[in-house]
Amino acid sequence: MSAFASIEAAREYFKNDLFAMNAGITLDELWEGGCVCSMPIGDMHKNAAGGVMGGAIFTLADFAFAAASNNMHRTTVAQQVSVNFLSGTRGSRLFARAQCKKDGKTTCVYNIDVTDDLGKDIAQFIGTGYKL
């Protein structure tokens, strides 16, 4: 059973996640066990070489992990995460799709795939959460 009554309730809860909100991240879809979040790519997301900064990609994936895992059990915090940066992007928007792989008694594991609006795989994030 979802912890949030609706996607609007989840958006209201996460509006105080100012780092993600200031980065332009939105919660686009939410279901039990997963979600889709997205972020427009702007100059503030780019590194000195003109590519999207790894921290911006990580923030998007981490927010998707938070939204999905807290929808299954509020409050869940990250215990361990790993990210593989797969490719750069020439797109204008990034998407993070989170899916629960394990929902245990005290821990959970989520896979988050980050893609761009051109259909390119950008990063793979795996998050282990601890349920408080």
C-alpha positions in Angstrom: 0.0 0.0 0.0 1.3 3.4 -1.0 2.4 5.8 1.8 1.1 8.8 -0.2 -2.6 9.1 -0.8 -1.9 10.6 -4.3 0.9 12.0 -6.4 -0.2 15.5 -5.3 0.4 14.5 -1.7 3.8 13.2 -2.6 4.6 16.5 -4.4 3.5 18.4 -1.4 5.7 16.3 0.9 8.8 16.7 -1.3 8.3 20.5 -2.0 10.6 21.1 0.9 13.4 19.2 -0.8 14.8 22.5 -1.9 18.0 21.2 -3.5 16.0 19.1 -5.9 13.3 21.7 -6.4 15.9 24.4 -7.2 17.4 22.0 -9.7 14.1 21.9 -11.5 13.3 18.3 -10.7 9.6 17.2 -11.0 7.8 14.1 -9.9 5.9 13.1 -13.0 4.5 9.6 -12.2 4.2 7.6 -9.0 3.0 4.1 -8.3 3.6 1.5 -5.7 7.1 0.3 -6.2 8.3 3.0 -8.6 8.2 6.5 -10.1 9.4 8.7 -12.9 11.0 12.0 -12.3 12.5 14.5 -14.7 14.7 17.6 -14.9 15.3 20.1 -17.7 18.9 20.6 -18.6 20.0 24.2 -18.2 23.3 26.0 -17.9 23.2 25.5 -14.1 23.4 21.7 -14.7 26.5 21.9 -16.8 30.2 21.5 -15.9 33.1 23.5 -17.3 33.4 21.3 -20.4 29.7 21.9 -21.2 28.4 18.4 -20.3 25.8 17.7 -17.6 27.5 17.6 -14.3 27.6 14.1 -12.6 26.1 15.7 -9.4 23.1 16.9 -11.3 22.5 13.4 -12.8 23.0 11.9 -9.3 20.6 14.4 -7.7 17.9 13.4 -10.2 18.4 9.7 -9.6 18.6 10.2 -5.8 15.3 12.2 -5.8 13.6 9.4 -7.8 14.9 6.9 -5.3 13.6 9.0 -2.4 10.1 9.4 -4.0 9.7 5.7 -4.8 11.1 4.3 -1.6 9.2 6.7 0.7 6.0 5.9 -1.2 6.5 2.3 -0.1 7.6 3.0 3.5 7.9 6.5 4.9 10.5 7.3 6.2 13.2 5.5 4.2 16.8 6.9 3.9 19.6 6.0 1.7 22.0 3.5 3.2 24.2 2.9 0.2 24.1 3.9 -3.4 26.2 3.4 -6.6 26.0 5.1 -9.9 27.5 4.3 -13.3 27.6 7.2 -15.7 27.1 5.6 -19.1 27.0 8.4 -21.6 26.8 12.2 -22.1 23.7 13.8 -23.5 22.8 16.2 -26.3 19.2 16.3 -25.1 17.3 18.9 -23.2 15.6 16.9 -20.5 16.6 13.9 -18.3 14.3 11.2 -16.9 14.8 8.9 -13.9 12.7 5.8 -13.7 12.9 4.1 -10.3 11.7 0.5 -9.8 11.7 -1.6 -6.6 13.8 -4.7 -6.8 13.6 -5.8 -3.1 11.2 -4.6 -0.4 12.4 -6.3 2.8 11.4 -5.8 6.4 14.1 -3.2 7.1 15.8 -2.5 3.8 14.9 -2.0 0.2 16.7 -1.9 -3.2 15.8 0.2 -6.1 17.2 0.4 -9.7 17.0 3.9 -11.2 17.6 4.2 -15.0 18.4 7.8 -16.2 17.7 8.5 -19.8 17.4 11.6 -21.9 14.6 12.9 -24.1 16.5 11.5 -27.1 16.2 7.9 -25.7 19.8 7.6 -24.7 20.9 5.7 -21.6 22.7 8.3 -19.4 23.3 6.6 -16.0 22.4 3.6 -13.9 21.8 4.1 -10.1 21.3 1.4 -7.5 20.1 2.5 -4.1 19.7 0.6 -0.9 17.4 2.2 1.6 17.0 1.7 5.3 13.4 1.9 6.7 13.2 4.1 9.8 
